[in-house]
């Protein structure tokens, strides 16, 4: 079986104003709202994207501007995944419920796989999200490595 991983890494600079995705499963929406309220002023300085009800509730209850995507089970997780693959997302805050079975578990797994592949920082609970948002790199440019997709594509087509 051939190795399908990109052969080398390239540098990518995350901008000082981060593009942050906010996702919460149904059993974690209140927890997400409480967390986002604590970080409201910080989140307001960044570009927010959210899935379905999470985006609507954060926007309406906290007055934050959040670009709404589809609900996770209706394709929102895949929309976030596409942004990751296009390097159009910088941080992922995803409060997923480890106790509730999700009908879209394959989509969730694919989203987390893309975040790991493209080196996107991920928080899955309030404590890890607190660490992400309290990082000194949040409001500054940050250079990181990502897979060299161009090299990988040229190997397959050349």
Rosetta blueprint (number, residue, H / E / L):
1 X L
2 X L
3 X L
4 X L
5 X L
6 X L
7 X L
8 X L
9 X E
10 X E
11 X E
12 X E
13 X E
14 X E
15 X L
16 X L
17 X L
18 X L
19 X E
20 X E
21 X E
22 X E
23 X E
24 X E
25 X L
26 X H
27 X H
28 X H
29 X H
30 X H
31 X H
32 X H
33 X H
34 X H
35 X H
36 X H
37 X H
38 X H
39 X L
40 X H
41 X H
42 X H
43 X H
44 X H
45 X L
46 X L
47 X E
48 X E
49 X E
50 X E
51 X E
52 X H
53 X H
54 X H
55 X H
56 X H
57 X H
58 X H
59 X H
60 X H
61 X H
62 X H
63 X L
64 X L
65 X L
66 X E
67 X E
68 X E
69 X E
70 X L
71 X L
72 X H
73 X H
74 X H
75 X L
76 X H
77 X H
78 X H
79 X H
80 X H
81 X H
82 X H
83 X H
84 X H
85 X H
86 X L
87 X L
88 X L
89 X L
90 X L
91 X E
92 X E
93 X E
94 X E
95 X E
96 X L
97 X L
98 X L
99 X L
100 X L
101 X L
102 X L
103 X L
104 X L
105 X H
106 X H
107 X H
108 X H
109 X H
110 X H
111 X H
112 X H
113 X H
114 X H
115 X H
116 X H
117 X H
118 X L
119 X L
120 X L
121 X E
122 X E
123 X E
124 X L
125 X L
126 X H
127 X H
128 X H
129 X H
130 X H
131 X H
132 X H
133 X H
134 X L
135 X L
136 X L
137 X L
138 X L
139 X L
140 X L
141 X L
142 X E
143 X E
144 X E
145 X E
146 X E
147 X E
148 X L
149 X H
150 X H
151 X H
152 X H
153 X H
154 X H
155 X H
156 X H
157 X H
158 X L
